[in-house]
Amino acid sequence: MKIAVQTGMNDLMETLKSKGYDVVAFRDGGTDIKITVLNDIDEEYEEIDPVTFMGEGASAMVLLDASKLSQDQILAYVEKYMQ
């Protein structure tokens, strides 16, 4: 399972990689993405909560709004939902 991270969040990407996660660039990660972390929310996602669940079953994904969460909070959510 992969974590997709929006471009420009290099510190977070490196931290996640150092913890052993498979991290890919947002929109370039292909399939099997379990968590997506966005910072610059566009119209498509502008009304989401800081933590939003999208899809069902095998295609379910967690969307984290980094503009509303600290890096420590993001890491805690990643650890929780990547199990």
N, C-alpha and C positions, 0 to 999 in steps of 0.2 A: 504494500500500500504506500502511496505517495502523499507528500504534502506539497501543494502548489503555493508559491509565494510570489506576490506581485513584485515586479521589477522595482529596484530602488531600496529594497529592504535587505541589503547585503549583510548587515550585522546579524539579523534574525536568521537568514539563510545559513550563514556560517555556524551560528550557535546550534541550529537544528542538525546540520550535517555532523558537527562534532559530537553530538549525542547519538549518532548512528542512524538518523532518519534519512529516507530517500526523498530528497528535496528537488523540486523541478520549478521552472519558471511558470508563472500563471499564464494560461492559454497555450503553452507549449509542452505541457506535461503528458498529453495523451490520456490514456484510460487509467483506471484503478486509483483515482485520487480520493483519499479519505477526508482530507482537510484542505481548505483553501483559505489563505490569509491575504486579505486586501487592506490597503491603506487609503487609497484615493477612490472612494466609492462613487460610481457614476449613477446615472438615472436608473439603470437596471437593478441596482442594489441599494439605492439611497435610503429606503425606509426599513432596512433590516435592523434587527437587534444586534448587540455586540456579538452574540453567539446565536447562529441560526442553523437549523437542521433542514436540509433540502433533499428531496427524493425519498425513495423507500427501498428496502431490501438491499440487494447487492449494489445498487446504484446510489445509496444514501451517502451524503457528504455533509460535513460540518463546515460552515462558513464563518470565519472569525473576522470581525471588523477591527483592525489594528489601530484605527484612529480613536477608538473608544476603550482600548485595552492596553495595559502596560506589557512590556516584553515578558515579565515574570508571569503575568496572567495568561498570556498566550502560551507560554511553555507549560503551564499547569494544565490548560485545556488540551494541548497536544498530548501530554502524558496520559491524560484521562481517556481521550477518545481514540488513541492509537493502540489501545490494548486489544 
